[in-house]
Amino acid sequence: MLLSAFRLSERVGRSVAGECRRIPAGVNGTLHSCTDAIDERRVKHLLAAIALLAFVVHAEKAEATSLKIFPFAYDDHGPVLEYYPSTSATKTLQGRVFIAITVRERASTDLSLLLDCQKRQLSLAGPTIPTDSAGDQSSAFDGIENKHFISPNKGMYERFVIAVCDGELLGVATSAARSGWTHFIESPGRALYVAPEGTRKLGKYRAASIRLYDLGGAILPDGRHIDARDAVWVIDCEQGLGAVAYERAFARVNGRNQTITTMGDETVTHDLSAVDPGKLKFGRPVPGSSQDRFGKAACADQL
């Protein structure tokens, strides 16, 4: 539709330019402007084309931004990678599963990605504006046999491919989460996941089982190395405060999670309704942090 509007304006423009070229520079010593020779019909066509073009640009921008967008990773400057859950589509070809999804980089560039889940690789299907709220990405699979797939570098895009293909991406139900966790968000140095069952309402509170990865590992005050933490977080939705009911820090050793240290009541990991907020010490999370974003999403029932 946008392209049609451009073509219409170009046709009218060429017609006007041709009329101008046919006007002599001066008639009886008087210089005439080209608009003197343009009839009223063409003026109306030109104005209509300009109005249509402006309307289409506005409409397509509004339509693109109307799609729900989820954050995947952010840093101190804002969103690093976001994605449109409704644009995901799956295609199986010769036993291989391909998933198409549109992402946004740095809050400015929309890209249509094609993922080869067997090989954990991705291809750029093309820059795009996701204008179909129904998520029709069928064109992303066109010429799939000729696509050039590459393995993403270690880091954010590698984790994004895994999250999409393993059913861990929040809001995108490609399959059941293989790991048992759903990706919530990444900040510099950390990746936050939540249990698929979401949160448990406890009056004005929300309790949730989470896993927080320290990307690249972390060192405890006593010098021991850990890779992640499993915890039960409790959010006071009225005050915007948070507390930890239980936490287990662990390290990956020979492919297994080895507990390094624990705190709190482990029984709440099996039954979130057993959390007693009255026994917890609450604090205010740093504004804009993963904990702050998680608390707001939990209280808004977005998990």
Wavefront OBJ file of the C-alpha trace (Angstrom):
o trace
v 0.000 0.000 0.000
v 2.828 2.378 0.847
v 4.586 1.507 -2.399
v 1.365 2.171 -4.352
v 1.101 5.613 -2.797
v 4.674 6.374 -3.780
v 3.994 5.267 -7.360
v 0.848 7.419 -7.541
v 2.716 10.510 -6.392
v 5.500 9.788 -8.876
v 3.029 9.533 -11.806
v 1.374 12.831 -10.893
v 4.772 14.442 -10.417
v 5.945 13.335 -13.856
v 2.743 14.714 -15.402
v 3.262 18.082 -13.719
v 6.912 18.212 -14.731
v 5.981 17.448 -18.363
v 3.434 20.257 -18.397
v 6.040 22.657 -17.029
v 8.540 21.722 -19.697
v 6.000 22.585 -22.401
v 5.613 26.164 -21.132
v 7.869 28.666 -22.923
v 10.094 30.725 -20.681
v 8.265 33.886 -21.654
v 5.152 34.759 -23.645
v 4.824 38.336 -24.910
v 7.689 39.289 -22.599
v 5.973 37.901 -19.478
v 7.420 34.981 -17.464
v 4.703 32.452 -16.563
v 4.978 29.958 -13.690
v 4.344 26.291 -14.490
v 1.358 26.230 -12.157
v -0.407 28.588 -14.584
v -0.579 25.677 -17.031
v -1.635 22.913 -14.633
v -5.341 22.313 -14.746
v -7.389 22.021 -11.612
v -7.824 18.263 -12.034
v -4.094 17.572 -11.800
v -3.706 19.850 -8.801
v -6.409 17.877 -7.027
v -4.701 14.578 -7.963
v -1.396 15.813 -6.597
v -2.916 16.957 -3.322
v -4.795 13.680 -3.009
v -1.585 11.706 -3.568
v 0.283 13.704 -0.929
v -2.566 13.256 1.555
v -2.749 9.526 0.834
v 0.988 9.128 1.273
v 0.923 10.944 4.605
v -2.015 8.827 5.787
v -0.364 5.538 4.800
v 2.930 6.407 6.483
v 1.072 7.361 9.652
v -1.128 4.262 9.530
v 1.740 1.841 8.963
v 3.778 3.386 11.767
v 0.800 3.128 14.097
v 0.117 -0.443 13.003
v 3.732 -1.454 13.541
v 3.904 0.028 17.015
v 0.552 -1.488 18.014
v 2.082 -4.958 18.221
v 3.053 -6.079 21.697
v 6.820 -6.090 22.124
v 8.742 -7.916 24.857
v 12.253 -7.033 26.076
v 14.942 -9.701 25.877
v 18.008 -7.735 26.974
v 18.834 -4.208 28.072
v 21.808 -2.164 29.251
v 22.394 1.272 30.773
v 21.365 2.925 27.498
v 18.012 1.130 27.160
v 16.746 -1.919 25.239
v 19.394 -3.936 23.408
v 17.132 -6.627 21.970
v 13.331 -6.882 21.931
v 10.961 -9.213 20.107
v 7.370 -9.376 18.855
v 5.786 -12.601 20.214
v 2.872 -12.482 17.729
v 5.260 -12.631 14.753
v 6.632 -16.082 15.564
v 5.909 -18.905 13.133
v 7.168 -22.476 12.827
v 7.869 -24.630 9.788
v 9.150 -28.204 9.639
v 11.145 -29.163 6.562
v 12.835 -32.535 6.082
v 12.730 -33.191 9.807
v 14.269 -29.834 10.723
v 12.348 -27.212 12.685
v 12.632 -23.595 11.560
v 11.198 -20.667 13.494
v 10.707 -17.144 12.160
v 10.407 -14.189 14.509
v 10.795 -10.427 14.249
v 13.115 -8.642 16.667
v 14.068 -5.040 17.309
v 17.640 -3.969 17.958
v 18.430 -0.898 20.043
v 14.793 0.258 19.920
v 15.210 1.319 16.284
v 15.793 -1.482 13.765
v 13.263 -4.267 13.109
v 14.674 -7.482 11.648
v 13.010 -10.727 10.584
v 15.081 -13.678 11.776
v 14.932 -17.300 10.679
v 16.209 -19.896 13.156
v 17.377 -23.448 12.406
v 16.649 -25.125 15.729
v 18.459 -28.384 14.948
v 21.749 -26.650 14.212
v 21.187 -23.730 16.621
v 21.868 -21.300 13.788
v 20.140 -18.211 12.438
v 19.698 -16.305 9.207
v 18.531 -12.796 8.465
v 15.283 -13.124 6.547
v 15.357 -9.375 5.958
v 14.636 -5.989 7.513
v 10.935 -5.675 8.138
v 8.141 -3.783 9.862
v 5.783 -6.309 11.486
v 2.430 -4.965 10.322
v 0.378 -8.133 10.705
v -0.954 -8.458 14.227
v -1.860 -12.071 13.462
v 1.834 -12.824 13.100
v 1.914 -13.952 9.464
v 5.606 -14.624 8.855
v 5.133 -17.127 6.024
v 7.231 -15.048 3.632
v 10.232 -15.509 5.927
v 10.382 -19.158 4.823
v 10.550 -18.327 1.114
v 13.695 -19.780 -0.462
v 14.655 -21.359 2.824
v 16.854 -23.928 1.062
v 19.079 -21.108 -0.191
v 19.360 -19.253 3.110
v 22.794 -18.845 4.634
v 22.687 -19.836 8.293
v 25.435 -19.038 10.774
v 26.099 -19.907 14.392
v 25.653 -16.830 16.598
v 28.556 -15.620 18.679
v 28.677 -16.613 22.311
v 26.408 -14.300 24.211
v 23.007 -12.684 23.834
v 22.020 -13.992 20.384
v 23.145 -17.493 21.270
v 20.880 -17.391 24.326
v 18.079 -15.915 22.220
v 18.245 -18.818 19.735
v 18.223 -21.330 22.584
v 15.297 -19.584 24.293
v 13.222 -19.570 21.095
v 14.019 -23.124 20.032
v 13.719 -24.665 23.502
v 10.387 -23.031 24.322
v 11.881 -20.687 26.928
v 10.913 -17.360 25.355
v 8.251 -15.489 27.331
v 5.051 -15.114 25.297
v 6.160 -17.498 22.524
v 4.768 -21.015 22.889
v 6.814 -22.969 20.335
v 7.122 -25.981 22.671
v 7.294 -26.853 26.343
v 10.366 -25.339 27.982
v 13.033 -28.035 27.949
v 14.928 -26.515 30.861
v 11.814 -25.962 32.939
v 12.433 -22.197 32.938
v 11.117 -19.239 30.943
v 13.463 -16.416 29.964
v 12.338 -13.109 31.464
v 15.091 -10.577 30.764
v 18.844 -10.019 30.594
v 20.848 -7.186 32.070
v 24.600 -6.668 31.740
v 26.155 -9.743 33.298
v 22.947 -11.506 34.327
v 20.022 -13.422 32.824
v 16.770 -13.833 34.745
v 14.420 -16.792 34.240
v 11.104 -17.632 35.899
v 9.337 -20.936 36.453
v 6.673 -21.549 33.743
v 3.838 -21.654 36.283
v 4.438 -17.954 36.873
v 3.595 -16.454 40.240
v 1.407 -17.225 43.219
v -0.892 -14.527 44.598
v -0.703 -14.097 48.353
v -3.007 -11.180 49.037
v -1.100 -8.042 48.073
v 2.027 -10.133 47.500
v 3.331 -12.208 44.601
v 5.698 -15.154 45.091
v 7.681 -16.668 42.233
v 10.404 -19.233 41.644
v 13.249 -17.722 39.642
v 16.696 -18.641 38.332
v 19.306 -15.899 38.018
v 22.377 -16.697 35.919
v 25.610 -14.816 36.507
v 26.879 -14.693 32.940
v 30.534 -15.613 33.085
v 30.190 -16.659 36.726
v 30.496 -14.748 39.980
v 32.611 -14.900 43.127
v 31.027 -15.009 46.574
v 32.524 -12.915 49.418
v 34.295 -16.050 50.706
v 35.978 -16.550 47.318
v 33.894 -19.460 46.068
v 32.728 -19.493 42.430
v 29.054 -19.739 41.437
v 27.242 -19.746 38.101
v 23.630 -19.117 39.103
v 21.043 -18.869 41.843
v 17.680 -20.546 42.295
v 15.420 -18.485 44.524
v 11.897 -17.669 45.623
v 11.242 -13.956 45.315
v 8.343 -12.221 47.058
v 6.958 -8.899 45.809
v 4.900 -6.417 47.821
v 2.721 -5.017 45.032
v 1.374 -2.115 47.077
v 4.741 -0.805 48.260
v 6.887 -1.911 45.299
v 9.240 -3.823 47.591
v 10.904 -7.212 47.239
v 12.288 -9.956 49.463
v 14.031 -13.314 49.142
v 12.285 -16.221 50.881
v 14.867 -18.788 49.771
v 18.043 -18.863 47.696
v 20.436 -21.560 46.558
v 23.678 -20.552 44.852
v 25.213 -23.241 42.687
v 28.066 -23.913 40.282
v 28.133 -26.106 37.192
v 30.514 -28.987 37.899
v 30.921 -31.808 35.367
v 27.583 -30.935 33.779
v 25.687 -30.869 37.073
v 24.468 -28.140 39.421
v 26.488 -28.310 42.633
v 25.056 -26.385 45.582
v 27.528 -23.927 47.076
v 25.408 -22.126 49.664
v 21.745 -21.754 50.685
v 19.627 -19.387 52.774
v 15.991 -19.318 53.861
v 13.280 -21.972 54.032
v 13.657 -24.568 51.273
v 10.091 -25.843 51.703
v 8.718 -22.792 49.884
v 10.368 -24.009 46.660
v 7.854 -26.864 46.588
v 4.833 -24.826 47.718
v 4.800 -21.078 47.119
v 1.675 -20.739 49.248
v 3.857 -21.647 52.258
v 5.646 -18.287 52.008
v 5.053 -16.095 55.081
v 5.716 -12.482 54.004
v 5.554 -11.354 57.635
v 8.836 -13.133 58.349
v 10.742 -11.592 55.447
v 12.886 -8.483 55.227
v 11.797 -6.337 52.277
v 13.811 -3.777 50.376
v 13.330 -1.495 47.400
v 14.917 -2.684 44.142
v 17.051 -0.346 42.043
v 14.744 1.432 39.549
v 15.008 -0.145 36.108
v 16.885 -3.212 37.388
v 15.897 -6.778 36.545
v 14.363 -7.142 39.999
v 12.356 -3.941 39.541
v 11.124 -5.012 36.086
v 10.260 -8.479 37.374
v 8.285 -7.122 40.310
v 6.208 -4.841 38.092
v 5.494 -7.635 35.616
v 4.541 -10.049 38.401
v 2.153 -7.586 40.016
v 0.602 -6.839 36.602
v 0.066 -10.603 36.058
v 2.245 -10.544 32.930
v 4.213 -13.702 33.739
l 1 2 3 4 5 6 7 8 9 10 11 12 13 14 15 16 17 18 19 20 21 22 23 24 25 26 27 28 29 30 31 32 33 34 35 36 37 38 39 40 41 42 43 44 45 46 47 48 49 50 51 52 53 54 55 56 57 58 59 60 61 62 63 64 65 66 67 68 69 70 71 72 73 74 75 76 77 78 79 80 81 82 83 84 85 86 87 88 89 90 91 92 93 94 95 96 97 98 99 100 101 102 103 104 105 106 107 108 109 110 111 112 113 114 115 116 117 118 119 120 121 122 123 124 125 126 127 128 129 130 131 132 133 134 135 136 137 138 139 140 141 142 143 144 145 146 147 148 149 150 151 152 153 154 155 156 157 158 159 160 161 162 163 164 165 166 167 168 169 170 171 172 173 174 175 176 177 178 179 180 181 182 183 184 185 186 187 188 189 190 191 192 193 194 195 196 197 198 199 200 201 202 203 204 205 206 207 208 209 210 211 212 213 214 215 216 217 218 219 220 221 222 223 224 225 226 227 228 229 230 231 232 233 234 235 236 237 238 239 240 241 242 243 244 245 246 247 248 249 250 251 252 253 254 255 256 257 258 259 260 261 262 263 264 265 266 267 268 269 270 271 272 273 274 275 276 277 278 279 280 281 282 283 284 285 286 287 288 289 290 291 292 293 294 295 296 297 298 299 300 301 302 303
